[in-house]
Amino acid sequence: MSYEFIVVHEELAPLVAGVQLNRPKELNALNLQLMGELRSALEKLDSNDDIRSIVIFGNERAFAAGADIKQMAGKGAIDMLKIDQFSTWDAIRRVKKPIIAAVSGFALGGGCELTMLCDMIVASETAQFGQPEISIGVMPGAGGTQRLTRAVGKARAMEMVLTGNFISAQEAKEAGLINKVVPVDLYLEEAIKLAQKVSEKSPIAVQLAKESVLKSFDTGLQEGLFFERKNFYTLFATEDQKEGMAAFIEKRKPEFKNK
């Protein structure tokens, strides 16, 4: 399937697919069409058994510099309710396969929120993260007040949301927002390496482990522990669990079959 605002790489590396945001003149601003295409691509990749991990990236100048303001400027509250743009974000949140954001340059507003919708983030030294919506009279609406606070804490999140200040890649790493900072020429390569490492594991175990980690954001401790145990026990019904433990005992590399 062809897309206008994204490029899909079904084999960015063995078992790893890539989706590139592709509105370079607009610094990959996230308009409704781009987000719809991204949702469609991710859902298709999620159902492809030949793919185990997904990397989302932009270009060296920008991952995504925010939402498309021109598309929203003239809208009223009822218009925004009818558009229901966040249903697309909810669908992306339900993707079962691990998603890694490879970020260089700007990740602002919706761009920052999209990185936080991913499961891990690798950034170049030039990356900047921020929620500058307050400067145009609104506030984050796709998770910027919720996921950011859970990632970096109340004080840092309040500062970023209420002032619109950006933080550097190194500051983001120190705050716990991202996983790794690397030179610009390595950011995509490092994200792919991380995706490949995850892809070597049992896909069923990875799916249930991702599901369990995400559950911790939605529940209290006791409910989360119950959910974790359920998924833990479920994995003992898989062939991959038998293979993984046998390989450990026999001191060899496991051959996972997603069964």
C-alpha positions in Angstrom: 0.0 0.0 0.0 1.3 3.4 -0.9 1.2 6.4 1.5 1.6 10.1 1.0 3.2 11.2 4.3 5.0 8.1 5.6 7.4 5.5 4.1 7.1 1.9 5.3 10.3 -0.2 5.3 9.0 -3.8 5.8 12.6 -5.1 6.3 14.6 -2.3 7.9 16.6 -5.2 9.3 15.9 -8.9 9.8 12.6 -9.1 11.8 12.5 -5.3 12.1 10.2 -3.0 10.1 10.5 0.8 10.0 8.0 3.6 9.4 9.5 7.0 8.4 7.5 10.2 8.9 7.8 12.0 5.7 6.7 15.6 5.6 10.2 17.1 5.6 9.1 20.7 4.5 6.7 20.8 7.5 9.2 19.2 9.9 7.0 16.1 9.9 4.1 18.0 11.5 1.4 15.4 12.4 -1.7 16.2 10.4 -4.7 13.9 10.4 -3.8 12.2 7.2 -0.2 11.3 8.4 -1.6 9.9 11.7 -4.2 7.9 9.9 -1.5 6.5 7.6 0.7 5.7 10.6 -2.1 3.9 12.3 -2.9 1.9 9.2 0.8 0.9 8.6 1.3 -0.1 12.3 -1.8 -2.2 12.3 -0.7 -4.0 9.2 2.9 -4.5 10.5 1.4 -5.7 13.8 -0.4 -8.6 12.0 2.7 -9.6 10.0 4.3 -12.7 11.6 7.6 -11.9 9.8 8.0 -8.7 11.8 8.8 -8.7 15.5 9.7 -5.0 16.2 9.0 -1.7 14.7 11.1 1.5 14.5 9.5 4.9 13.9 11.7 7.7 12.7 11.8 11.0 10.9 14.9 12.7 9.6 18.0 14.3 11.2 16.3 17.7 11.4 13.0 16.5 13.0 11.3 13.5 14.3 8.1 15.6 14.4 7.9 19.2 15.3 4.3 19.0 16.5 0.7 18.8 15.3 -0.4 20.6 12.2 -1.6 23.9 13.7 -3.0 25.2 10.4 -5.4 22.2 10.4 -6.7 23.0 13.9 -6.6 26.8 14.1 -10.1 27.5 12.9 -11.8 24.6 14.6 -14.3 24.9 17.5 -14.7 22.5 20.4 -17.5 20.6 18.7 -15.5 20.3 15.5 -12.6 18.8 17.5 -15.0 16.3 19.3 -16.4 15.2 15.9 -13.0 14.8 14.3 -12.0 12.5 17.3 -8.4 12.6 16.3 -7.2 10.8 19.5 -9.0 7.6 18.6 -6.0 7.1 16.2 -3.6 7.5 19.1 -5.6 5.0 21.1 -5.3 2.5 18.2 -1.5 3.0 18.1 -1.4 2.4 21.8 -2.9 -1.0 21.2 -0.2 -2.2 18.9 1.1 -5.4 20.4 4.6 -5.4 18.9 7.3 -3.3 20.6 7.8 0.1 18.9 11.1 2.1 19.2 11.3 5.8 18.4 14.5 6.9 16.7 14.6 10.7 17.3 16.9 13.4 15.9 16.2 17.1 16.0 12.8 18.3 17.1 10.3 16.1 19.0 7.8 18.7 20.1 4.2 18.8 21.0 2.5 15.9 19.3 6.0 14.7 18.2 7.0 14.4 21.8 3.7 12.7 22.6 4.3 10.3 19.8 7.7 9.3 21.1 6.1 8.6 24.5 3.5 6.4 22.8 6.4 4.2 21.7 7.9 1.7 24.1 11.5 2.9 23.9 13.3 6.0 22.6 16.8 6.3 21.1 17.9 9.9 20.5 20.6 11.7 18.7 22.7 14.4 20.5 20.7 17.0 18.6 17.3 15.9 19.8 15.1 18.3 21.7 11.9 17.3 23.5 9.1 19.7 24.6 5.4 20.4 25.0 5.2 24.0 23.8 1.4 24.0 23.3 1.0 26.6 26.1 2.6 29.2 23.9 -0.3 29.0 21.4 -3.0 29.1 24.0 -3.7 25.4 24.4 -2.2 22.5 26.2 -1.0 18.9 25.4 -3.9 16.7 24.4 -2.4 13.4 23.3 -0.7 12.3 26.6 1.7 15.2 27.2 0.4 15.9 30.7 0.0 12.3 31.6 2.8 10.2 30.1 5.3 13.0 30.5 4.6 13.3 34.2 4.9 9.6 34.7 8.2 9.6 32.9 10.0 12.7 34.3 8.0 13.5 37.5 5.7 16.3 38.5 8.2 19.2 38.8 9.9 18.7 35.4 6.6 18.0 33.6 5.0 21.1 35.1 8.0 23.2 34.0 7.9 21.8 30.4 4.1 22.1 30.1 3.6 25.5 31.7 6.6 27.3 30.2 6.9 25.4 26.9 10.6 25.0 27.5 12.5 22.3 25.6 14.9 19.8 27.1 18.0 18.4 25.4 18.5 14.7 24.7 20.9 14.4 27.6 18.4 16.1 29.9 15.7 13.8 28.7 17.9 10.7 29.4 18.8 12.0 32.9 15.1 12.6 33.6 14.2 9.0 32.5 12.3 10.0 29.4 14.5 8.2 26.9 16.8 5.2 26.8 20.0 6.3 25.0 21.7 9.3 23.5 24.1 8.7 20.5 25.8 10.8 17.8 23.6 12.0 15.0 25.0 9.5 12.5 24.2 6.6 14.7 20.7 7.3 16.1 18.8 5.2 13.6 21.4 2.4 13.6 21.3 2.2 17.4 17.5 2.1 17.4 17.6 -0.8 14.9 20.1 -2.6 17.0 17.8 -2.3 20.0 14.9 -3.5 17.9 16.9 -6.5 16.7 17.9 -7.5 20.3 14.2 -7.5 21.3 13.3 -9.4 18.1 15.6 -12.3 19.1 13.3 -13.0 22.1 10.1 -15.0 22.1 7.5 -12.9 20.4 4.8 -14.2 22.7 6.8 -13.4 25.8 7.7 -9.9 24.4 4.0 -9.2 23.7 2.8 -10.2 27.2 5.7 -8.5 28.9 5.0 -5.2 27.0 1.3 -5.5 27.9 2.2 -6.0 31.6 4.6 -3.0 31.7 1.9 -0.8 30.1 -0.7 -2.1 32.5 1.4 -0.5 35.4 0.4 2.9 34.1 -3.3 2.1 34.2 -3.8 0.3 37.5 -2.8 0.2 41.1 0.0 -2.1 42.3 -2.1 -5.0 43.4 -4.2 -5.1 40.2 -1.0 -4.8 38.2 0.7 -7.7 40.1 -2.3 -9.8 39.4 -2.2 -9.0 35.7 1.6 -9.7 35.6 1.1 -13.1 37.2 -1.6 -14.1 34.8 0.6 -13.3 31.9 3.6 -15.1 33.6 1.5 -18.3 34.0 0.1 -18.0 30.5 3.7 -18.2 29.0 4.1 -21.7 30.5 1.6 -22.9 27.9 3.9 -21.9 25.0 6.5 -23.9 23.1 8.8 -20.9 23.3 8.9 -21.2 27.1 9.9 -24.9 26.8 12.5 -24.1 24.2 13.9 -21.1 26.1 14.4 -23.0 29.4 15.8 -26.1 27.6 18.3 -23.9 25.7 19.4 -22.2 29.0 20.0 -25.6 30.6 21.8 -27.0 27.6 23.9 -23.8 27.2 22.8 -23.0 23.6 21.0 -20.2 21.9 17.2 -20.7 21.8 15.2 -21.0 18.6 11.9 -19.3 19.3 9.0 -20.0 16.9 6.3 -17.7 18.3 4.2 -20.7 19.4 
